[in-house]
Amino acid sequence: KSSLMGGTFVSTREAEAMTLGDALRALKAKGLKGKASNAAKDINRIDQILADEISKRSLASLQTTDIARYKDKLIYDFWLRQGDRRIASLQQQMDVESD
């Protein structure tokens, strides 16, 4: 964006054609650097993003609001899973106490 504003020609054709999913799959295929444990976490994160609708968006069309919405969804999903685990734990405790 700054190059465009400065008068320098920048082609956005590749960013318009490439989706976030395409970029992440290419990164995953190229190989991630660093410790194996960190690479495994990164692969897991990539797979999470690829499973979401946001991965189908072109890189050029992504806005900060899209990223914020995706982050909010991850937070909501996390707390939903936490709640489900807690309910299951309480149900298990009630079953044990009733025996």
C-alpha positions as semicolon CSV with decimal commas, in nm:
position;residue;x (nm);y (nm);z (nm)
1;K;0,000;0,000;0,000
2;S;0,279;0,241;0,088
3;S;0,451;0,168;-0,245
4;L;0,132;0,248;-0,431
5;M;0,087;0,570;-0,236
6;G;0,449;0,664;-0,311
7;G;0,391;0,628;-0,683
8;T;0,580;0,301;-0,725
9;F;0,403;0,045;-0,942
10;V;0,319;-0,271;-0,752
11;S;0,124;-0,552;-0,913
12;T;-0,144;-0,693;-0,687
13;R;-0,241;-0,963;-0,935
14;E;-0,073;-1,241;-0,736
15;A;-0,231;-1,130;-0,408
16;E;-0,570;-1,110;-0,577
17;A;-0,538;-1,460;-0,722
18;M;-0,382;-1,632;-0,420
19;T;-0,601;-1,726;-0,125
20;L;-0,486;-1,737;0,234
21;G;-0,524;-2,114;0,213
22;D;-0,297;-2,130;-0,094
23;A;-0,030;-1,928;0,086
24;L;-0,052;-2,141;0,400
25;R;-0,039;-2,469;0,204
26;A;0,270;-2,341;0,020
27;L;0,433;-2,244;0,349
28;K;0,351;-2,583;0,498
29;A;0,484;-2,769;0,191
30;K;0,804;-2,562;0,183
31;G;0,877;-2,664;0,537
32;L;0,878;-2,469;0,858
33;K;1,202;-2,378;1,027
34;G;1,280;-2,396;1,394
35;K;1,243;-2,661;1,659
36;A;1,033;-2,961;1,572
37;S;0,792;-2,885;1,857
38;N;0,740;-2,530;1,725
39;A;0,695;-2,657;1,369
40;A;0,432;-2,903;1,492
41;K;0,243;-2,617;1,661
42;D;0,266;-2,408;1,345
43;I;0,134;-2,697;1,134
44;N;-0,155;-2,735;1,375
45;R;-0,233;-2,363;1,349
46;I;-0,215;-2,379;0,969
47;D;-0,452;-2,676;0,965
48;Q;-0,693;-2,486;1,193
49;I;-0,697;-2,188;0,958
50;L;-0,734;-2,410;0,651
51;A;-1,047;-2,563;0,806
52;D;-1,206;-2,218;0,837
53;E;-1,383;-2,011;0,571
54;I;-1,119;-1,738;0,603
55;S;-0,873;-1,960;0,415
56;K;-1,084;-1,918;0,099
57;R;-1,037;-1,540;0,094
58;S;-0,784;-1,385;-0,141
59;L;-0,484;-1,226;0,026
60;A;-0,569;-0,892;-0,135
61;S;-0,922;-0,894;0,004
62;L;-0,829;-0,966;0,366
63;Q;-0,893;-0,677;0,600
64;T;-0,795;-0,627;0,962
65;T;-1,162;-0,675;1,052
66;D;-1,151;-1,024;0,895
67;I;-0,851;-1,115;1,108
68;A;-1,016;-0,971;1,420
69;R;-1,336;-1,166;1,348
70;Y;-1,136;-1,487;1,306
71;K;-0,947;-1,419;1,632
72;D;-1,278;-1,360;1,813
73;K;-1,411;-1,688;1,674
74;L;-1,105;-1,875;1,806
75;I;-1,154;-1,721;2,151
76;Y;-1,526;-1,808;2,151
77;D;-1,455;-2,166;2,038
78;F;-1,189;-2,203;2,311
79;W;-1,424;-2,091;2,588
80;L;-1,704;-2,306;2,450
81;R;-1,476;-2,612;2,465
82;Q;-1,369;-2,515;2,820
83;G;-1,734;-2,494;2,924
84;D;-1,814;-2,830;2,765
85;R;-1,519;-2,990;2,949
86;R;-1,630;-2,841;3,279
87;I;-1,988;-2,962;3,231
88;A;-1,864;-3,312;3,145
89;S;-1,643;-3,309;3,455
90;L;-1,932;-3,202;3,677
91;Q;-2,158;-3,468;3,527
92;Q;-1,893;-3,730;3,593
93;Q;-1,859;-3,613;3,956
94;M;-2,238;-3,628;3,999
95;D;-2,243;-3,983;3,856
96;V;-1,969;-4,095;4,098
97;E;-2,145;-3,934;4,396
98;S;-2,479;-4,093;4,309
99;D;-2,327;-4,446;4,300
